[in-house]
Amino acid sequence: MVGMEINDLLNFVLITFIISLLVISVALLLQKKRGNLVNGFTLSIISVISVIVSGTNLMIMGYIADEFNLSGDAMSTYMFFIIVGVNILNFLLYLKKE
């Protein structure tokens, strides 16, 4: 059962990234042209960090599942795809505002 507890903790990291990226999306939708809350550099750094950390967590979950002879967690894979999709959406929203 140790693998499941670690898996839950790593899922918490993915959920945190999803929530923070959604907050950035709302900030991009609500910001005006003059008062930039989120600029291109900040958006690109946050996107790169979130994809790298989420991908690393996904690989670690795979190693944990392999070591403890557990089945893989499909929800973690879906959350990784959601993170990548929201990052793409954020870039499109930023380019539309500029």
CORFEN-V745700 format. One record per backbone hydrogen bond with DSSP energy under -1.0 kcal/mol. CO is the residue of the C=O (numbers start at 0). NH is the residue of the N-H. E is the energy in kcal/mol with one decimal. If there is no record, write none. Layout:
BEGIN
co	nh	e
CO	NH	E
CO	NH	E
END
This chain:
BEGIN
co	nh	e
0	4	-1.5
1	5	-2.1
2	6	-2.1
3	7	-2.1
4	8	-1.9
5	9	-2.3
6	10	-2.0
7	11	-1.5
8	12	-1.1
9	13	-1.6
10	14	-2.5
11	15	-2.1
12	16	-2.0
13	17	-2.2
14	18	-2.4
15	19	-2.4
16	20	-2.4
17	21	-2.0
18	22	-2.0
19	23	-1.9
20	24	-1.9
21	25	-2.1
22	26	-2.3
23	27	-2.3
24	28	-2.0
25	29	-2.0
26	30	-1.4
33	35	-1.4
38	42	-2.3
39	43	-2.4
40	44	-2.4
41	45	-2.4
42	46	-2.1
43	47	-2.4
44	48	-2.5
45	49	-2.4
46	50	-2.2
47	51	-2.4
48	52	-2.6
49	53	-2.0
50	54	-2.4
51	55	-2.3
52	56	-2.4
53	57	-2.1
54	58	-2.0
55	59	-2.5
56	60	-2.4
57	61	-1.6
58	62	-2.2
59	63	-2.5
60	64	-2.4
61	65	-2.0
62	66	-2.4
63	67	-2.1
64	69	-2.7
72	76	-1.0
73	77	-2.1
74	78	-2.3
75	79	-2.0
76	80	-2.1
77	81	-2.1
78	82	-2.2
79	83	-2.2
80	84	-2.5
81	85	-2.7
82	86	-2.0
83	87	-2.1
84	88	-2.4
85	89	-2.6
86	90	-2.0
87	91	-2.2
88	92	-2.6
89	93	-2.4
90	94	-2.6
91	95	-2.0
92	96	-1.8
93	97	-1.6
END
